[in-house]
Amino acid sequence: MPGKLKSPKELEALHKKLAKGLETDKARVSVCNGTACRPYGSNPVVEAFKAAIDKKGLADKVEFKVTGCHGFCERGPIAIVEPGNIFYQKIKPEDVPEILDKTVLNKQVISRLLFKEPITKAEITAQADLPFYKNQRRIILGNNVRIDPTNIEDYISIGGYSALAKALFDYQPTQIIDIVKQSGLRGRGGGGFTTGVKWESCRNAHGDIKYVIVNADEGDPGAYANEGLLTGNPHSVLEGLIIGAFAIGSHQGYIYVRNEYPLALKNITNAMEQARKLGLLGKNILGSGFDFDVRVNRGGGAFICGESTALMASLEGKVGEPRAKYTHTVEKGLWDRPSDLNNVETWANIPLIINNGADWFKKIGTPTNTGTKIFSLTGKVNNTGLVEVPMGIQLRDIIFNIGGGIREGKKFKAVQTGGPSGGCLPESMLDMPVDFDALTKVGSMMGSGGMIVMDENNCMVDIAKYYLSFLEEESCGKCVPCREGIKRMRQILNDITSGAGKESDLPLLEEVGHCLRDSALCQLGGSAPNPVLTTMQYFREEYIEHIKLKKCRAGVCKDLITFSITEEKCPDCGMCVKACPAEAITAVGKRKPVVLDQAKCIKCRTCYEVCKLGAVKIE
């Protein structure tokens, strides 16, 4: 690594030198080693590539790059081979020599490692041709495939920190704020407040000491977009933060990282150290006279600390509890000083806007919801992972074009957006645009970008109970509406799913939900009723069935269902007998149906899941 860069010209010279190094005839292999791929065995695959390249003496012919998240998480470990943009999935260490011999050296495609379209079974070779990728607009996540997140030179080689140089030397702070305002960028952390207006308010607030903060405390179940970005391209977030600090007039920043994100913590800490060594962070950045430094703080493991005032209390060493919002954090935030807090994705957009201009950014998305949004697409879809799409895209496009539709040919039932405080939207809303305003209008929210798809086997009453249980556990308990309201709603849902529900429970649920929404201290409580209110609005018939008929149509609520074996369909294969953890199923004899002992049955659904002939029935 070179010494400190003392001017924009030195940064530009380094960029040109590194970019020229990319102009090579070498083949390139990029392996995803992000958090989602590691449980599938990406670490052994990485080591296998290193060992094989060394053993075969291919260092002068192959550029091997270990990258962050590629997005298509369930297909890991993933490798991209260039030239050809060849996408290999579910790689094992024993596949590595064959990839090098056949694909890298002889340009042959290995069929068994290609992605196969779930319905047609057609093989797709190029990453760009995969429906999962070709229907996205990956302006932020796209660079994850190109760079090693632990090497700042990789980021500089593709133009990294050029936006910082432009901001420091070509613009005044107020001009930067104007550009961000004109871009229409809204905070990607959930509320969707206009980023430029927030920056302006913080800059104009009284006080010489101001703080900028990255909120990387992503606690929503099923959401990991911030983790994927902070792990795969930490310098983009850091560059955006420095630009924002210069615009606001801050000289100290904080990155609040969820403690459950060890790789993100490691990579952003490494990025900061490298940036300091190059003079891109610390005193007199690039010779501009601007001083700015950052500290990383690990989160306390509490969902509530994703809320801005609770996060700042945690940074101060206090219990992570929210405070009333009559005083805005841009005026009195961290240590009662003006503070600007944005999430990981918001900061990562800033270098793109500075380099490409506000008009370029405004052309993506819709007039009031500009740019792209990253979603964690999970649940009952064929293709799960991190997806980046233009604001305003339809839910149907995300779930069926990118997500590949519902698994096992099941029927789509609902999609929840916005994490545990988001709403559950029915099939009739698949054609609605996905943006801040449209989601809020129908009772849901953007949140941290979680998107969980559900099929016919999901019980919407049980789903609402699950999220209320999570929020009850995570509530700080500071205000009565949240502490008592969530608990009471969860108790009512327990009664309904256990067969003790009453018709009077439904108006009571709605009354408590509206009271909680209108009177809670912070948005954890204010948005907590969303899963209940939206499922009651769009799936009310399921609540009525639970109460009046004592029936769960999805076969999920144990107290309302009974399992039985259909004699005509049972071939006595023994699969359910072996799988039953309670030994409630016994084989009678050859070609005779098995017998299920209702007294022993614990209603775990295992028999139902393993039987492929439909012999197990839920009533």
C-alpha positions in Angstrom: 0.0 0.0 0.0 1.4 3.5 -0.9 1.9 6.2 1.7 -0.5 9.0 2.6 -2.2 10.7 -0.3 -1.8 14.4 0.0 -3.9 15.7 -2.8 -6.7 14.7 -5.3 -4.0 14.4 -8.0 -2.2 11.7 -6.0 -5.5 9.9 -5.6 -6.3 10.1 -9.3 -2.8 8.9 -10.2 -3.2 5.9 -7.9 -6.6 5.2 -9.4 -5.2 5.2 -12.9 -2.3 2.9 -11.9 -4.7 0.4 -10.3 -7.3 0.6 -13.0 -4.6 -0.1 -15.6 -3.8 -3.2 -13.6 -7.3 -4.4 -14.3 -6.6 -4.3 -18.1 -5.1 -7.8 -18.3 -5.5 -11.0 -20.3 -5.7 -13.0 -17.1 -8.8 -15.0 -16.4 -10.6 -14.0 -13.3 -12.4 -16.1 -10.7 -14.4 -14.3 -8.0 -15.7 -16.4 -5.1 -18.3 -15.1 -2.7 -17.2 -15.4 0.9 -19.9 -13.3 2.5 -21.8 -14.3 5.6 -24.6 -16.2 3.9 -22.1 -18.3 1.8 -19.9 -19.3 4.7 -22.3 -21.8 6.3 -22.5 -23.5 2.8 -18.7 -24.0 2.9 -17.3 -21.0 1.0 -14.2 -20.9 3.2 -13.0 -24.4 2.2 -13.7 -23.5 -1.4 -11.6 -20.3 -1.2 -8.7 -22.3 0.3 -9.1 -25.0 -2.3 -8.8 -22.3 -5.1 -5.7 -20.8 -3.5 -4.0 -24.2 -3.1 -4.9 -25.4 -6.6 -3.7 -22.2 -8.3 -0.4 -22.4 -6.4 0.0 -26.1 -7.1 -0.7 -25.7 -10.9 1.4 -22.6 -11.1 -1.4 -20.5 -12.5 -0.7 -17.3 -10.6 0.4 -15.5 -13.8 -2.7 -16.7 -15.7 -5.5 -16.4 -13.1 -6.6 -13.5 -10.9 -8.3 -14.9 -7.9 -10.6 -12.6 -5.9 -12.4 -13.3 -2.6 -15.4 -11.0 -2.5 -18.4 -10.1 -0.4 -22.0 -11.1 -0.9 -23.1 -11.7 -4.5 -26.8 -11.6 -3.5 -28.0 -15.0 -4.6 -27.4 -16.4 -1.1 -29.1 -19.8 -1.2 -27.0 -20.8 -4.2 -23.7 -20.5 -2.4 -20.9 -21.0 -2.5 -20.9 -19.0 -5.7 -18.1 -18.3 -8.2 -18.0 -16.0 -11.3 -15.5 -16.9 -14.0 -14.3 -14.3 -16.5 -14.3 -14.1 -19.4 -17.8 -15.2 -20.0 -19.5 -14.1 -16.8 -20.0 -17.8 -16.0 -22.0 -18.3 -12.9 -21.2 -21.5 -10.9 -23.3 -22.4 -7.9 -23.1 -24.7 -4.9 -19.4 -25.3 -5.4 -17.5 -27.8 -3.4 -13.7 -27.9 -2.8 -13.5 -31.0 -5.0 -15.0 -29.0 -7.9 -12.1 -26.5 -7.9 -9.5 -28.4 -10.0 -12.1 -29.1 -12.7 -13.1 -25.4 -12.8 -9.5 -24.4 -13.3 -8.7 -27.1 -15.9 -11.9 -27.0 -17.9 -13.3 -23.5 -17.6 -10.4 -21.2 -16.8 -7.8 -22.9 -19.1 -9.9 -24.5 -21.8 -13.1 -22.3 -21.7 -15.4 -25.3 -21.2 -18.6 -24.9 -19.2 -19.3 -27.5 -16.5 -23.0 -28.3 -16.8 -23.7 -29.7 -13.3 -22.5 -26.4 -11.6 -24.8 -24.1 -13.7 -28.1 -22.7 -12.4 -31.1 -24.5 -13.7 -34.4 -22.6 -14.0 -36.8 -24.2 -11.5 -39.8 -24.7 -13.9 -38.2 -25.3 -17.3 -35.0 -26.8 -16.0 -33.1 -24.8 -18.6 -29.4 -24.3 -17.9 -28.2 -20.6 -17.7 -24.5 -19.9 -18.1 -24.0 -16.2 -17.6 -24.8 -14.5 -14.4 -26.3 -11.5 -16.3 -28.8 -13.9 -17.9 -30.1 -15.3 -14.6 -33.7 -14.0 -13.9 -32.5 -13.3 -10.3 -29.9 -10.8 -11.6 -31.2 -9.5 -14.9 -34.4 -8.1 -13.4 -32.5 -6.0 -10.8 -30.7 -2.6 -11.0 -27.6 -3.2 -8.9 -26.0 0.2 -8.7 -24.9 -0.3 -5.1 -24.5 -4.1 -4.7 -23.0 -4.6 -8.2 -19.5 -3.7 -7.0 -19.5 -6.5 -4.5 -18.6 -8.9 -7.3 -15.7 -6.8 -8.4 -13.8 -6.1 -5.3 -12.1 -7.7 -2.3 -13.7 -5.8 0.6 -10.5 -6.1 2.7 -8.4 -4.3 0.1 -8.8 -0.6 -0.3 -6.8 -0.6 -3.6 -9.6 -2.7 -5.2 -12.1 0.0 -4.3 -9.9 2.8 -5.5 -9.3 0.9 -8.8 -13.0 1.2 -9.7 -13.1 4.9 -8.8 -13.5 4.7 -5.0 -13.0 7.9 -3.1 -13.2 10.0 -6.2 -16.5 11.4 -5.0 -14.8 12.4 -1.7 -12.1 14.3 -3.6 -14.8 16.0 -5.7 -16.8 16.9 -2.6 -13.8 18.3 -0.8 -12.3 20.4 -3.6 -15.1 21.1 -6.1 -18.0 22.0 -3.9 -18.9 24.0 -0.8 -20.7 22.1 1.9 -24.0 23.7 1.2 -23.7 22.8 -2.5 -23.3 19.1 -1.5 -26.4 19.3 0.6 -28.3 20.9 -2.4 -27.2 18.1 -4.6 -28.4 15.4 -2.2 -31.7 17.4 -1.8 -32.2 17.6 -5.5 -31.5 13.8 -5.9 -34.6 13.1 -3.8 -32.7 10.5 -1.7 -34.8 9.3 1.2 -33.4 7.6 4.2 -33.3 3.8 3.6 -33.7 2.9 7.3 -37.5 2.8 7.4 -39.0 6.3 7.8 -38.1 7.6 4.4 -37.3 11.1 5.5 -35.5 13.2 2.9 -31.8 12.9 3.5 -30.7 16.3 2.2 -33.3 18.1 4.4 -32.0 16.2 7.4 -28.4 17.1 6.6 -29.4 20.8 6.2 -31.2 20.9 9.5 -28.2 19.4 11.2 -25.8 21.8 9.6 -28.0 24.8 10.6 -28.5 23.6 14.1 -26.9 25.6 16.9 -23.6 24.2 18.2 -20.0 23.8 17.0 -19.7 20.1 17.6 -21.8 17.8 15.4 -21.9 14.1 14.9 -22.6 11.8 12.0 -23.7 8.2 12.7 -24.1 5.0 10.6 -27.0 2.9 11.9 -25.9 -0.7 11.2 -28.1 -2.2 13.9 -30.3 -4.2 11.6 -32.5 -6.2 13.9 -35.4 -7.2 11.8 -36.0 -11.0 11.4 -35.2 -11.9 7.8 -33.3 -8.7 7.0 -29.6 -8.6 6.3 -29.2 -6.0 3.5 -27.1 -3.7 5.6 -24.9 -6.6 6.7 -24.3 -7.6 3.0 -23.4 -4.1 2.0 -21.2 -3.3 5.0 -19.4 -6.7 4.6 -19.0 -6.6 0.9 -18.2 -2.9 0.2 -17.4 -1.1 3.5 -15.5 1.7 1.8 -18.6 2.9 -0.1 -20.3 3.4 3.3 -17.2 5.1 4.8 -16.8 7.4 1.8 -20.4 8.5 2.0 -20.1 9.1 5.7 -17.0 11.4 5.2 -18.8 13.3 2.5 -21.8 13.8 4.8 -19.6 14.9 7.6 -18.0 17.5 5.4 -21.3 18.8 4.3 -22.8 19.0 7.8 -19.7 20.3 9.5 -18.9 17.3 11.6 -15.5 16.1 12.6 -16.4 12.9 14.5 -18.5 9.9 13.3 -19.7 6.7 14.8 -20.6 3.4 13.1 -23.0 1.4 15.3 -22.8 -2.2 14.2 -25.0 -5.0 15.4 -22.9 -7.3 17.6 -24.3 -10.3 15.7 -22.4 -9.1 12.6 -18.8 -10.1 13.3 -17.7 -10.1 9.6 -19.2 -6.7 9.0 -17.5 -5.4 12.1 -14.2 -6.9 11.0 -14.4 -5.5 7.5 -15.5 -1.9 8.4 -12.8 -1.7 11.1 -10.2 -2.9 8.5 -11.5 -0.3 6.0 -11.1 2.5 8.5 -7.5 1.5 9.2 -6.6 1.4 5.5 -8.3 4.7 4.9 -6.3 6.3 7.7 -3.0 5.0 6.3 -3.8 6.5 2.9 -4.8 9.9 4.4 -8.5 9.4 3.4 -9.6 9.5 7.1 -8.2 11.5 10.0 -6.3 14.8 9.9 -6.1 17.0 6.8 -7.9 14.6 4.4 -6.3 14.7 1.0 -4.6 18.0 1.9 -8.0 19.7 2.1 -7.7 20.9 5.7 -10.8 18.9 6.7 -10.4 16.7 9.7 -12.7 13.8 10.4 -12.4 10.4 12.1 -14.7 7.5 13.0 -15.2 5.1 15.9 -17.0 1.7 15.7 -19.3 0.7 18.5 -20.8 -2.7 18.8 -24.5 -2.9 19.5 -26.0 -4.3 22.7 -28.0 -7.0 20.9 -31.4 -5.1 21.5 -33.8 -4.6 18.6 -34.9 -1.3 20.2 -31.4 0.1 19.6 -32.2 0.4 15.9 -34.4 3.3 16.9 -32.4 6.6 16.6 -32.7 7.9 20.1 -32.2 4.5 21.7 -29.1 4.0 19.6 -27.7 7.3 20.7 -28.4 6.4 24.3 -26.5 3.2 23.8 -23.6 5.1 22.2 -23.5 7.2 25.4 -23.1 4.1 27.5 -26.7 4.2 28.8 -29.5 1.7 28.6 -30.9 1.7 25.0 -34.2 3.4 25.6 -35.9 5.9 23.3 -36.9 9.4 24.2 -39.8 11.5 23.1 -39.4 13.2 19.7 -40.4 16.7 20.6 -36.7 17.6 20.3 -35.2 16.3 17.0 -31.8 14.5 17.1 -30.5 16.9 14.4 -30.8 19.6 17.1 -30.1 17.6 20.2 -28.9 14.1 19.6 -25.8 12.3 20.8 -24.7 14.0 24.1 -27.4 16.6 23.3 -25.4 17.9 20.3 -26.7 18.1 16.7 -26.4 14.6 15.2 -27.3 13.1 11.8 -28.1 9.4 11.7 -28.6 7.4 8.5 -28.4 3.7 7.8 -25.8 1.8 5.8 -27.6 1.9 2.5 -28.3 5.6 2.7 -24.6 6.5 3.2 -23.6 4.1 0.4 -25.8 6.1 -2.1 -23.9 9.3 -1.5 -20.7 8.7 -3.6 -22.9 7.6 -6.5 -24.9 10.8 -6.3 -21.9 13.0 -6.1 -20.1 11.3 -9.0 -23.1 10.9 -11.3 -25.2 13.9 -10.3 -28.7 14.4 -8.9 -30.4 14.1 -12.3 -28.9 10.7 -12.9 -30.2 9.4 -9.6 -33.7 10.9 -10.1 -34.1 9.0 -13.3 -34.1 5.8 -11.3 -37.3 5.0 -9.5 -40.2 7.4 -9.3 -40.4 11.2 -8.9 -41.1 11.0 -5.1 -39.1 7.8 -4.5 -35.9 8.0 -6.4 -33.0 5.5 -6.7 -32.9 1.9 -5.8 -33.8 -0.1 -2.7 -32.1 -3.3 -1.4 -34.4 -6.0 -0.1 -33.7 -9.2 1.8 -36.0 -11.6 -0.2 -36.7 -14.6 2.0 -39.5 -17.1 2.8 -41.4 -19.4 0.4 -39.8 -18.2 -2.9 -37.5 -20.2 -5.2 -34.8 -17.6 -5.3 -33.9 -16.0 -2.0 -31.2 -13.4 -1.3 -30.4 -9.7 -1.5 -32.1 -8.0 -4.4 -31.6 -4.3 -5.5 -34.5 -2.9 -7.5 -35.7 0.6 -8.6 -38.1 2.2 -6.3 -41.7 1.8 -7.5 -41.2 -1.7 -8.9 -44.2 -4.0 -8.4 -44.3 -6.6 -5.7 -45.2 -9.2 -8.4 -41.9 -8.5 -10.3 -39.8 -9.0 -7.2 -41.6 -12.2 -6.0 -42.2 -13.9 -9.4 -39.6 -12.5 -11.8 -36.6 -12.1 -9.5 -37.7 -14.5 -6.8 -38.8 -17.2 -9.3 -42.2 -17.7 -7.8 -43.4 -19.9 -4.9 -41.7 -23.1 -3.9 -43.1 -26.5 -4.8 -45.8 -25.0 -6.9 -47.7 -23.8 -3.8 -50.1 -20.8 -3.9 -48.9 -17.4 -2.9 -50.7 -16.0 0.2 -49.0 -13.0 1.5 -45.8 -11.0 1.7 -44.6 -9.1 4.7 -42.5 -6.0 4.2 -40.7 -3.9 6.8 -39.7 -6.6 9.4 -41.7 -7.5 12.5 -43.4 -4.1 12.5 -44.4 -4.3 8.9 -47.7 -5.4 7.4 -48.8 -8.6 5.6 -50.1 -7.8 2.1 -52.4 -10.2 0.2 -52.4 -11.4 -3.4 -54.7 -8.6 -4.5 -51.8 -6.2 -3.9 -49.1 -7.9 -5.9 -49.4 -5.2 -8.6 -48.9 -2.3 -6.2 -45.6 -0.2 -6.4 -43.0 -0.8 -3.8 -42.1 2.6 -2.3 -42.3 4.4 1.0 -45.7 6.1 0.4 -47.5 3.1 -1.2 -46.5 0.7 1.6 -47.5 3.1 4.3 -50.8 3.7 2.7 -51.8 0.0 2.9 -50.6 -0.4 6.5 -47.1 -1.7 6.0 -43.7 0.0 5.8 -40.3 -0.2 4.1 -38.3 -0.8 7.3 -34.8 -2.2 6.9 -35.8 -3.9 3.6 -37.0 -7.3 4.8 -39.4 -9.0 2.5 -40.8 -12.4 3.7 -43.0 -14.4 1.3 -45.7 -16.7 2.6 -47.7 -19.5 0.9 -50.9 -21.4 1.6 -49.3 -23.3 4.4 -48.8 -20.2 6.5 -51.5 -19.3 9.1 -51.9 -15.5 9.2 -53.1 -15.5 12.8 -50.1 -17.5 13.8 -47.8 -15.1 11.8 -49.3 -12.1 13.6 -48.8 -13.9 17.0 -45.1 -14.7 16.1 -44.3 -11.0 15.4 -46.1 -9.8 18.5 -44.2 -12.3 20.6 -40.9 -11.0 19.1 -41.8 -7.3 19.7 -43.0 -8.1 23.2 -39.6 -9.6 24.0 -37.8 -6.7 22.4 -39.8 -3.8 23.9 -37.8 -1.7 26.3 -40.8 -1.4 28.5 -40.4 2.3 29.0 -43.9 3.4 28.0 -47.1 1.8 29.1 -48.8 1.6 25.6 -46.0 -0.6 24.3 -45.2 -2.5 27.4 -48.8 -3.5 28.2 -50.4 -3.1 24.8 -48.2 -5.5 22.9 -48.5 -8.1 25.7 -52.3 -7.8 25.8 -52.6 -8.2 22.0 -50.3 -11.3 22.1 -52.5 -12.8 24.9 -55.6 -12.4 22.8 -53.9 -14.0 19.8 -52.8 -16.9 22.0 -56.4 -17.4 23.0 -57.5 -17.4 19.3 -54.9 -19.8 18.1 -55.5 -22.2 21.1 -59.3 -22.4 20.5 -60.3 -20.1 23.3 -61.0 -17.1 21.1 -64.3 -15.1 21.2 -65.9 -12.9 18.7 -65.5 -9.9 21.0 -61.7 -10.4 20.7 -61.6 -8.9 17.2 -62.9 -5.4 18.0 -60.7 -5.5 21.1 -57.6 -6.3 19.1 -58.3 -3.4 16.8 -59.0 -1.0 19.6 -55.8 -1.9 21.5 -53.8 -1.8 18.2 -55.0 1.7 17.3 -54.3 2.9 20.9 -50.8 1.5 20.8 -50.1 3.0 17.4 -51.3 6.5 18.4 -49.7 6.7 21.9 -46.4 4.7 22.0 -43.3 6.7 22.7 -41.3 5.5 19.7 -41.9 3.7 16.4 -41.2 0.3 17.7 -44.5 0.6 19.6 -46.1 2.8 17.1 -45.7 0.3 14.3 -46.0 -2.9 16.4 -49.7 -3.4 15.6 -49.1 -3.5 11.9 -48.9 -7.3 11.5 -52.1 -7.7 13.5 -54.1 -4.9 11.9 -53.1 -5.8 8.3 -53.8 -9.6 8.8 -57.2 -8.7 10.3 -57.9 -6.3 7.4 -56.8 -8.6 4.6 -57.2 -12.1 6.1 -60.2 -11.6 8.5 -61.8 -14.8 7.4 -59.0 -16.8 9.0 -59.5 -15.1 12.3 -63.3 -15.9 12.1 -62.5 -19.5 11.3 -60.2 -19.8 14.3 -62.9 -18.3 16.6 -66.2 -19.7 15.2 -65.2 -23.0 13.6 -62.1 -23.7 15.8 -60.3 -24.4 12.6 -56.9 -23.4 11.2 -57.0 -23.7 7.4 -53.2 -23.8 7.1 -52.9 -26.6 9.6 -50.5 -24.7 11.8 -52.2 -24.0 15.1 -51.8 -27.3 17.0 -54.8 -27.0 19.3 -57.1 -26.6 16.2 -55.8 -29.5 14.1 -55.7 -33.3 13.9 -53.5 -35.5 11.8 -54.7 -38.6 10.2 -53.5 -41.2 7.6 -55.6 -41.7 4.5 -55.9 -45.5 4.0 -56.2 -45.4 0.2 -53.1 -43.3 -0.3 -50.8 -44.9 2.2 -48.3 -47.3 0.6 -46.7 -48.3 3.9 -43.3 -46.9 2.8 -42.3 -46.3 6.4 -41.1 -42.7 5.8 -43.4 -41.2 8.4 -42.7 -44.0 10.9 -39.0 -43.3 10.8 -39.5 -39.5 10.9 -42.0 -39.3 13.8 -40.1 -38.0 16.9 -42.9 -39.1 19.3 -43.1 -42.7 17.9 -46.8 -42.1 17.4 -46.9 -43.9 14.0 -46.5 -47.6 13.7 -46.4 -50.0 10.7 -49.1 -52.7 10.6 -47.7 -54.8 7.9 -46.8 -55.0 4.2 -49.2 -53.1 1.9 -51.3 -51.9 4.9 -51.6 -48.3 5.9 -49.7 -47.2 9.0 -51.5 -46.3 12.2 -51.3 -43.0 14.0 -51.9 -42.9 17.7 -53.6 -39.6 18.5 -52.7 -39.8 22.2 -49.0 -39.8 21.3 -49.1 -37.3 18.4 -47.4 -34.0 19.3 -48.6 -32.3 16.0 -45.2 -31.4 14.9 -46.1 -31.8 11.1 -43.0 -34.0 10.4 -45.2 -36.8 9.0 -47.0 -34.3 6.8 -43.7 -32.9 5.5 -42.0 -36.2 4.6 -45.1 -37.8 3.0 -44.9 -37.1 -0.8 -48.0 -38.9 -1.7 -50.5 -36.9 0.3 -51.4 -39.7 2.6 -51.1 -37.6 5.7 -54.1 -35.3 6.1 -54.6 -32.3 8.4 -58.1 -31.6 9.6 
